[in-house]
Amino acid sequence: MKIAAISGSLRAGSSNTAVLRAAARLAPDGVEVMQFEGIAGLPFFNPDLDDDNVPAPVGAMREMIGSVDGLLISSPEYARGVAGVLKNALDWLVGSHEFPDKPVALINTSPRATHALAALRLTLETMSARLATDACLTLPLLGGAWDEHSIAADPALAEPLRVAMERFAAFISTVQA
C-alpha cells in the first residue's frame, strides 16, 4: 500500500513536515509513505492552464496522487485558514481525475488550530475525498522543537500516530475492497 504525504508548510523546521516523516517511520508493515516535496514549485492555480497540458510540476503531483492508495496531509493554520500553498495544491487537484474518492487522513500539529482544520475538511469533502475520520489526529507539537526522530521516540506522540496510521491503512483496505 502506498500513501502520499503532503505538508502545507514550507518551513525547513516544520512540525507538519516532521510529523509526516514520523508517520512514515511508524506506518504498519507493507505501507510505504512517500513525501510530496514539490509543493513549493507549483504555480498559482489558473483554470486556463488546467487542461491536458498542465504545467510540469502539476503533472508530477497529479501523477503521484494517482499512483497512491491514500493521501496524508498535515498543514499549519495561518490567519485562521488553510495555508496558501496547500490550498493551491488542492485547487490543482479539483479538476483532476486522480483525486476524487481518494482516501485522506489529516494530522493537525496544534490543538489550537481548529479553523483551518474545519476549512480543510470542508474543502476535501467538496472535492469528493473519502475522509478517514478515525485516522485523523491532533498532536500537541506547538511550541516544541520536534523533528521526526523525537516524535517517533516519544511514546505519548508515537503511539497515537502509530494507531492513526494503522486505522488509515485499514480504512484504505476497506475502501479498496
C-alpha positions, -999 to 999 in steps of 0.1 A, spaced: 0 0 0 13 34 -9 4 67 8 15 102 -3 22 127 24 18 164 18 29 191 42 12 225 39 43 242 54 74 254 35 95 259 67 126 239 70 119 230 106 82 225 101 64 204 127 39 194 100 66 180 78 83 163 108 50 146 118 45 133 83 80 119 83 74 103 117 42 88 104 62 72 76 85 57 102 56 44 123 34 31 94 24 -6 95 44 -31 76 36 -31 40 27 6 40 50 30 21 46 67 28 61 89 2 67 126 8 55 150 -19 83 175 -19 72 197 -49 45 218 -33 67 250 -33 72 246 -71 36 245 -80 25 276 -100 -5 295 -88 -37 278 -99 -50 291 -132 -80 274 -148 -67 284 -182 -38 261 -177 -59 232 -163 -61 211 -194 -43 182 -209 -10 201 -208 -8 213 -172 25 227 -160 51 200 -153 51 204 -115 13 200 -115 15 169 -138 41 154 -114 19 160 -84 -12 145 -101 8 115 -113 20 109 -77 -16 113 -63 -29 89 -90 -3 63 -81 -10 61 -44 -38 45 -24 -43 73 0 -32 108 10 -19 120 44 -20 158 49 -6 180 77 -8 217 74 -5 247 97 -32 273 103 -24 308 90 -47 336 100 -75 311 109 -72 295 74 -56 268 54 -20 275 43 -20 290 9 5 265 -6 -18 236 4 -49 253 -9 -31 260 -42 -21 223 -44 -57 212 -37 -70 237 -63 -49 220 -89 -64 186 -80 -101 198 -81 -105 191 -119 -82 161 -120 -93 125 -123 -67 113 -99 -82 128 -67 -119 120 -64 -127 92 -40 -91 92 -27 -88 82 10 -75 111 30 -63 114 67 -53 146 84 -28 153 111 -30 185 130 0 196 150 -17 222 172 -48 218 193 -54 255 188 -56 252 150 -92 243 146 -104 268 120 -80 256 92 -88 220 101 -125 226 97 -120 245 64 -97 218 51 -122 191 59 -149 211 41 -127 216 11 -118 179 9 -154 168 13 -163 192 -16 -136 176 -37 -151 141 -31 -123 129 -8 -130 99 14 -121 113 47 -109 87 72 -122 104 103 -110 77 126 -75 81 113 -74 119 117 -53 131 146 -43 162 166 -9 161 183 3 189 207 35 198 189 31 236 191 60 254 207 83 224 208 114 217 188 101 184 173 117 165 145 107 131 130 131 113 154 119 129 186 82 125 176 87 88 168 107 83 201 81 99 224 55 73 234 29 100 241 31 111 204 43 80 187 16 56 199 -14 78 188 4 84 155 10 46 150 -27 39 158 -38 66 133 -16 51 106 -30 16 113 -65 29 111 -58 47 79 -43 16 63 -74 -4 74 -97 23 60 -79 22 27 -81 -16 26 -119 -14 33 -124 13 6 -104 -8 -20 -123 -40 -12 
